[in-house]
Amino acid sequence: MLMLLAGQAGMSHADVKAGEAIAKSGAGNISACMLCHGLNGEGRPPAGFPRLAGQNRDYLVKQLKDFKAKLRTNPLMRPIASALDTAQMNDVADYYASLPPWKPGPGPAQNAAQTSRGAQLAQHGNWDKGMPACFACHGADGAGIPPHFPSIAGQNAVYISNQLNAWKAGTRINDPEGLMKSVADKLSAEDISAVSAYLANPKE
């Protein structure tokens, strides 16, 4: 039994290393993930490329499979996901999941009213419209609940806003039971801006 466990631990370590190699250097015709997602998976906020560091592995694997199956569309991600086999998807997901998750810290100055509105939506929702809190599905403080609900705390505002607008427009459809579509439909443009800004650096 001890030998078996040791072998599994070694295999897990090898998977993370293989994922790191793909993330940093690519493989064959697969571009390095870091070109868009940053050297340490921190994302590129101005361009809306999401943070992957510390994201739960099951969610990452599901998204890669959905890109490959055309259940989620993105002109950059689809060819990359299509070139990855299942083992490589797991390797990359294991690597990014192993990186330090987002930690609260100083951020850019925010409009007080917008921050308050974003916090209200994230923490309590808007029950006048039948909309649950973001944290009701995405876990305490937005830490994520795999495989369907990713970590959203510390995710960049441009990415969150883009995804909410995509669900609202019906151009992203890979959410379970249309849940995110139903939430996004209840959000105004001002709500989307507020909750996106808040989730990028949530505070009490």
C-alpha positions in Angstrom: 0.0 0.0 0.0 2.8 2.4 0.9 4.5 1.7 -2.4 1.2 2.4 -4.3 0.7 5.7 -2.5 4.3 6.7 -3.2 3.8 5.9 -6.9 0.6 8.0 -7.0 2.3 10.9 -5.3 5.1 10.8 -7.8 2.7 10.6 -10.7 0.9 13.7 -9.3 4.1 15.6 -9.1 5.0 14.6 -12.6 1.6 15.8 -13.8 2.1 19.2 -12.3 5.6 19.4 -13.9 4.2 18.5 -17.2 1.5 21.1 -16.8 4.0 23.7 -15.9 6.0 22.9 -19.1 2.9 23.4 -21.2 2.0 26.6 -19.4 5.4 28.2 -19.7 6.7 26.7 -23.0 3.8 25.2 -24.9 3.9 21.8 -26.6 4.1 21.1 -30.3 1.6 23.5 -31.9 0.1 24.5 -28.5 1.0 28.0 -27.5 2.3 28.6 -24.0 -0.5 29.6 -21.6 1.6 32.3 -20.0 1.5 34.4 -23.1 -2.1 35.4 -22.3 -2.5 34.3 -18.6 0.7 35.7 -17.2 4.0 34.2 -16.1 2.4 33.0 -12.8 -1.2 32.6 -13.9 -2.1 36.0 -12.6 -3.9 36.9 -15.8 -3.7 40.1 -17.8 -6.5 42.4 -16.5 -6.4 45.2 -19.1 -6.9 42.6 -21.9 -9.5 40.6 -19.9 -7.4 37.4 -19.7 -8.5 35.6 -16.5 -6.4 34.7 -13.5 -5.8 30.9 -13.4 -3.5 30.7 -10.4 -5.3 28.9 -7.6 -8.4 28.1 -9.6 -10.0 24.8 -8.9 -8.7 22.0 -11.2 -12.1 20.5 -12.0 -13.4 23.8 -13.2 -10.4 24.4 -15.4 -10.6 20.9 -16.9 -14.3 21.4 -17.6 -13.7 24.7 -19.4 -10.9 23.2 -21.6 -13.3 20.4 -22.5 -16.1 22.8 -23.3 -13.8 24.9 -25.5 -12.8 21.8 -27.4 -16.4 20.6 -27.7 -17.6 24.1 -28.9 -19.8 24.4 -25.8 -17.8 27.6 -25.0 -16.5 29.9 -27.7 -13.3 31.9 -27.8 -11.2 32.3 -31.0 -8.0 32.1 -29.0 -8.9 29.2 -26.6 -10.6 26.9 -29.0 -7.6 25.9 -31.1 -5.5 25.5 -28.0 -8.0 23.4 -26.2 -8.6 21.3 -29.4 -4.9 20.5 -29.5 -4.7 19.3 -25.9 -5.4 15.7 -25.1 -7.2 14.7 -21.9 -3.9 14.0 -20.0 -2.5 17.4 -21.0 -5.7 19.2 -19.9 -5.4 17.5 -16.5 -1.7 18.4 -16.3 -2.3 22.1 -17.0 -5.2 22.2 -14.6 -3.2 20.5 -11.9 -0.4 23.0 -12.4 -2.6 26.1 -12.2 -4.5 24.7 -9.2 -1.2 24.2 -7.4 -0.3 27.9 -7.6 -1.0 30.3 -4.7 -4.6 31.6 -4.8 -5.5 35.3 -4.8 -5.1 37.0 -1.5 -6.8 40.3 -0.4 -4.5 43.3 -0.7 -4.4 46.9 -1.7 -6.2 47.7 -4.9 -7.0 50.8 -7.0 -9.3 53.3 -5.4 -13.0 52.5 -6.0 -16.1 54.6 -6.1 -17.7 54.1 -2.7 -21.3 53.8 -4.0 -20.2 51.3 -6.7 -18.3 49.3 -4.1 -21.3 49.2 -1.8 -23.6 48.1 -4.7 -21.1 45.4 -5.8 -20.7 44.1 -2.3 -24.5 43.9 -1.9 -24.9 41.9 -5.0 -22.0 39.6 -4.2 -22.9 39.0 -0.6 -26.7 39.2 -0.6 -28.0 39.3 -4.1 -31.1 41.2 -5.2 -34.1 39.3 -4.0 -36.5 42.0 -5.4 -35.5 40.4 -8.7 -35.1 36.9 -7.4 -31.4 37.0 -7.8 -29.2 35.0 -5.4 -25.9 36.3 -4.0 -22.8 35.5 -6.1 -21.3 33.9 -3.0 -24.3 31.6 -2.6 -23.1 29.5 -5.5 -19.4 30.5 -5.7 -18.8 29.7 -2.0 -17.8 31.7 1.0 -16.0 34.9 0.0 -16.1 33.7 -3.7 -13.6 31.0 -3.2 -15.3 28.6 -5.6 -17.1 25.3 -5.5 -15.9 22.8 -8.1 -16.6 21.8 -10.8 -19.2 24.3 -11.9 -18.5 27.3 -9.7 -15.1 28.9 -10.1 -13.2 31.1 -7.7 -14.3 34.6 -8.5 -12.6 36.6 -5.7 -9.7 38.4 -7.2 -10.6 37.7 -10.7 -10.1 40.8 -12.9 -13.0 43.1 -13.5 -12.7 43.1 -17.3 -13.0 39.3 -17.5 -15.9 39.1 -15.1 -17.8 41.9 -16.9 -17.1 40.2 -20.3 -18.5 36.9 -19.1 -21.6 38.3 -17.5 -22.3 40.2 -20.7 -21.7 37.0 -22.7 -24.2 35.1 -20.6 -26.7 37.9 -20.9 -26.3 38.0 -24.6 -26.5 34.2 -24.9 -23.0 33.9 -26.4 -21.8 31.8 -23.4 -24.0 28.8 -22.6 -21.9 26.3 -20.7 -23.3 27.1 -17.2 -25.3 24.3 -15.4 -29.1 24.5 -16.0 -28.7 28.0 -17.5 -28.1 29.4 -14.0 -25.6 32.1 -14.9 -27.9 33.2 -17.8 -30.7 33.7 -15.4 -28.5 35.7 -13.1 -27.0 37.9 -15.8 -30.4 38.7 -17.3 -31.4 40.3 -14.0 -28.3 42.6 -13.9 -28.2 46.1 -15.3 -25.1 47.5 -17.0 -24.4 49.4 -13.8 -24.8 46.2 -11.7 -22.4 44.4 -13.9 -19.8 47.2 -13.5 -20.3 47.3 -9.8 -20.1 43.6 -9.0 -17.1 43.1 -11.4 -15.2 45.9 -9.8 -16.0 44.6 -6.3 -15.0 41.0 -7.1 -11.7 42.1 -8.4 -10.7 43.0 -4.9 -13.5 42.1 -2.4 -13.3 43.5 1.1 -15.6 43.4 4.1 
